[in-house]
């Protein structure tokens, strides 16, 4: 398998790549991660079952679109494909491990610039992708309230019912979300889509970077909301974002709606206490 991947790297980059070392590194709970090294180059490789190749195809496209905004550092995708029973994606290797308040201020500013530069005239994306390993539906829609109510909350609630979740009537929740977002007419910004602390870091040279996206065009606030879901980013990040693009009034209330999507998804992926957390959030929304 590794030799197949090395040959594809050589073919894609036009530079001979011969593996000198393969080391397992953190790849999250969905994929396996490896550092692939030659004498003069390193890459980050993620592996999954061959059937999941479309997940990596979507990740590569999302990273390319984020990179194209020329605003914030993301690992450049090199290639992806299947080898034996596995699928893989090869990404630029970034040396993570730096951290200072100035870097987090810059991350906030750069994320705001990505939201400003990457725009569309509708909400959605050119293909479906995944949030974790859950399908994420991105059918284009003109209205943000309809998009988020139906394709984010409604879809996750349907999955949750199948999983045995005991939640209020899906239609009631969807309509409540639609009503509370009805006056929200944001620009359709390119969003990371899964921006928690595990998907953001600072390199050893002090560069802010984000990775592992679940990209689509939506309300920029979905990214900010998720940064506060599993332990907030440093305060300097929010200061930097607001310096570049002030958040709109009403964000605090919308934050619960936007983060309900991720808590429902965590219930669908992992079960456990996420169900009761989702119920509490739904009660607040209703």
Secondary structure, DSSP 8 states (H G I E B T S, - for coil): -HHHHHHHHHHHHSS----SEEEEE--TTTSEEEEEE-SS-EEEEEEEEGGGHHHHHHHHHHHHHHHHTTSSB---EEEEEEETTEEEEEEE---EEE--HHHHHHHHHHHHHHHHHSEESSBB-SS-EEETTEEE----BS-HHHHIIIIIIIHHHHHHHHTT---S-HHHHHHHHHHHTTT----EEEE-S--SGGGEEEETTS-EEE-S---EEE-THHHHHHHTTTS---HHHHHHHHHHS---TTHHHHHHHHHHHHHHHHHHHH-TTHHHHHHHHHHHH-
